[in-house]
Amino acid sequence: MDMMQMLGILCAVFFTALTLMCFFREKLTLSLFNPLFLSACAFCFFCWNYAAYERGWLEDGFMTLENISPFICTVILLTPFMAKWVKDLAYCTIAFLGFGMFLALFISPGAEYFLSFRHTATFMHISEATCHLVMALYGFYLILANKVKLDYKSLGKSLLFIYASIGFGVFLNWCFHLANFGMNMYGNYSIYFLDIFGSFGATFIAYLVGVLGVILMGFLVGIFLDWISRPNKQEKEEEQEKREEQAEQVEENCSQTSPD
C-alpha cells in the first residue's frame, strides 16, 4: 500500500465518521463516546511512539513537546486527570486545532505523506496519520457534542492554553538547552523542520502567528459544522412544537364538546 492509498482510506474514514457525527449529533453523549476517543487516541499514540522508537527518533523515550501534534495527543490523554478549569481550556484548544490535525493528516513534517506519495506506507506512516485522524475527529466531536461553545471566549481560552504551553516549552529550552516545539534558541530553531527565518525571535513569532491562523481556521470550520448539523435539530424542534399544538387543539376540542 502506497501513501496515496493510505491517505484515501483514512480520508474516507474521516469524512464518513464526521458525516455520521453531524447527522446523529444529539446522540453524541460524553459518557459513551469520550472514553472511546480516549482509548483510540491512547492506542494510536502508543503505536506512533513505538514506531518512532524503532527508528531511533525518541531521545526522551516518548513524544510530548516535539511539536503541536504529539503535545495535543498527550493533552487529550491527560484530560480525565485535569482540574475542571484546566480541562475547559484544554477542550477549547483541542476543538479548534481539529482542523489543523486534519491538515496534518495529509502533510506531516516527519513523514511527508502527500509529498512522498510514491513511497510505501510503513507502520510509522500509518500510525502517525491515524493518530492525526483520531485527534481531528475528537476536536470536531467536542464541538458537535456542545462541550465547547463557539464564541470568542472559547477562542481566547484556546489561545491562552496553547500559547502558555508553547511558552513553557520554550522556557525549558532556554534553561536546559532543549528543542521543544522545534524552538531551540541556541541555533536549531525551525518551523516544522523548515529553517526559513534568520533569527530565533523571528522564527518564534512566525510560529505563534501560524498557530493563531490554524486555530482561527478551526474556529471557522467549527462554526460551519455547527451550522450544517443544526437543521436536523431544528426540524425535530418544529415537529415537537406541531405535536404540542395538535395536543392543545385536541384538549380544547374535548373541553368544548364535553357536557357541563
Summary of the structure (lengths in Angstrom):
residues: 260
radius of gyration: 22.8
end to end distance: 80.7
largest distance: 93.5
contacts: 774
relative contact order: 0.13
helix: 74%
strand: 2%
